[in-house]
């Protein structure tokens, strides 16, 4: 059954390709999507029988209005979807974290004497753009280097070659002075063309061209020009020496991989030009919780290549992407030539992907740990939480609980602990939920995990012990200064009910954090507490909540994967739990069993030649 308030609106949506926008009750766009069949796609969100993720369920609850725009093709829909996401930054879309535009170097090629500038906006004005650069300082550092090799114009003079004298820049070698006719328009434009080739990373053709021009100038006895070209060549060679050769194919390609937490993803891009690693950049994405790796990569490709000036002929990815055919078609059109998008299989390309992935992991870890080392922010956050949440003490030990399930199966819970504002990983715990089997029930699951946690604490009979008086092995004994549960009023009520059972309502403070609006609910107060967006206290709570979510969903995925392996082996006649366990222990994975020889399988105790052949055949 569809939601009654939506059914009439869906009937007016055509079965054509296009883009749909969902608005909340404030009129703000909260999600933008595209579809080949608009009506079917929108309808799929509102079927009560659909097994949606938490994120989609929250999205559906927030939808107050639907808008749609019909397009002529799926490619047009992709372009429009990109523009709308860039414009509105909907909170439920996976998106590049920064809404600012990245800086570019702009070569005003349409002018008679092209100048160089920086910009954050690409226009269809016949200029040439190079970038993006992740910071303005990187642009100016590049231009400072380039100007030493290619002394381009920076003044505002009207260039006609008839000025009486040149400015200071000509005398210090920072301008070729076309204003006094020291170079012709053709010579100046040739130099700027070389500069463009250099910025694009194609240094070898530029070097060969400069060497030919230098030899020609020397033959013509124009030794001053030959010396200038020689200095340019030396400058480029010094830079090229520092560039790492990473591909023997000598082609242009981008290598893209990412690492993720549950709330952020760090995408690393290696820019390889002519087989050499010319540079790398990382980009942060948000809204990735509960999004698949395919969705994250797809969103990045669409948003990143929508704003870059150059698309290489080959793009290597660490993950599959959704809508691969339409994305390839779109990239082909933007480049004006064929673009190969693939997950590499050859060892050299796999090594590049591994290197990009490792850099993404290290960058994300570094960014997350940067906040940890700032003692003043931690102190500020703990003090702010004590005051805003009306706690008797600073929350030196915080426990946070989250529930993870998929279609009612493998329901698990996580308990993460932060001590003095930092992760206390040795105190983390995870739980398989026993009381919820067939359908999702966050409230009952939350009650069970808290009941088990407090029972363990009660069994230790150490209710008076404080964290600084115990070792990490006594973690169950410790009374937390604050319990955070992921959710709203319902989850808070469930937690309070369990605390009442143990007589601890007045001993352990508990709050809930609702993710949609980051509302904090506390006992005996109907209205939520909303901390400022830049509040250190809110940031600490978000980090704790996100860590609990990551820990829970990782355990859920582990159980689903384990169940998938078990179910595959369990379908083989003659393989019970003991033999399944022995097989996995010896070979490590189902894939390794599949690739093993029958003779190797038959060497195992309790497995005959006939059973080994059966195992091999069925896998």
PyMOL commands that set and color helices and strands:
alter all, ss='L'
color gray80, all
select helices_A, chain A and resi 4-11+38-45+54-62+74-88+136-149+168-171+178-180+185-199+203-219+223-241+293-304+324-335+347-372+375-388+425-427+442-460+467-469+472-477+489-501+536-570+577-587+590-595+598-602+609-618
alter helices_A, ss='H'
color red, helices_A
select strands_A, chain A and resi 18-23+29-35+65-70+95-96+103-107+116-119+128-133+244-245+253-260+264-273+276-286+314-317+340-342+397-406+409-419+422-423+429-432+482-486+510-514+519-522
alter strands_A, ss='S'
color yellow, strands_A
deselect
rebuild
show_as cartoon
